[in-house]
């Protein structure tokens, strides 16, 4: 299934993959939430492991160093650093890193500064989730929840709020009891369902980072606990680098319904490990997972992300990979179809190629189910509304 990658195009493919994931928002309970699938706390490299950061992808000398103040002199330096960011898949993050220097003291100015550089540039806008994550992380490191909410633009796959809440919760973890203090922080967002669920998700990431031993107990059983658990398991799976480690991680997935659903739902957060372990082997484990439908759908998502990364093969390859599921392969194909269609919305894949492959390669008995899954999802081009 996997092929060799070239250094010249690997970073761009990985950036494209993260752009697709950050663009897909599930609006029904039957589809796993894919907003910012690589989302976590304040370190973008930990939360978007396949999205390169500015220092890794830009030429020497173009990194944006920290700036101590937000006065006129600092703004000149920021503008200079942003303009120096080299072309390539890391440019958006490099620009965001430059403007994040003032995000602690003036989050809105940082967001506005970044926006001026990417306005009208489709390639940069595809990467705005990770860029907003960087600015949000800097804002959340120094501001309270009220100001974070006030400055949240609500665009770019909610990248800003992801980063800001993650950084804010990291402060809570460092200064006290994360179970209590983190939960109290999320309660301040209770009237906004999307923000509240994102806060719980970020809280799950922080529980793992802080060394919490009992994730199910830490996340509790109330509202938002499933989002908390998905964040925790996403943080775990992002750290896996081999197929053997992935298999051992699957062995530890809980069997209770809510926790099992959360654990198996995040497989595509590390699609490379799914493929390294073997998508067919994962599918064979889905029946006993305690979350079979979620598992099959997540395998399809993982396969589709790898297809998009390589830029070759569409539904033909997805259908072959899902065939191990037998009479339930349509669930797997539907999961991948949501991702492939998102790549068409992003302009990463040609929509006409996608449609042609759908008509040719998806078995007729599964087409209605796949289309239904796609139509149940809201796609936000550029990662924003």
Secondary structure, DSSP 8 states (H G I E B T S, - for coil): ------HHHHHHHHHHHHHHHHHEEE-STTS---TTTT--SS-HHHHSTTS--HHHHS-TT------S--SHHHHHHHHHHHHH--SSTTHHHHHHHHHGGGTTT-HHHHHHHHHHHHTT-HHHHTTHHHHHHHHHHHHHTT--HHHHHHH----GGGHHHHHHHHHHHHHHHHHS-HHHHHHHHHHTTTTSHHHHHHHHHHHHHHHHHTT-S-HHHHH-SSTTHHHHHHHHHHHHHHT--SHHHHHHHHHTS--SHHHHHHHHHTGGGGHHHHHHH-HHHHHHHHTTTT-HHHHHHHHHHHHHHHHHHHT---HHHHHHHHGGGGGGHHHHHHHHHHHHHHHHHHTSS-HHHHHHHHHHHS-HHHHHHHHHHHHTEEE-GGG--
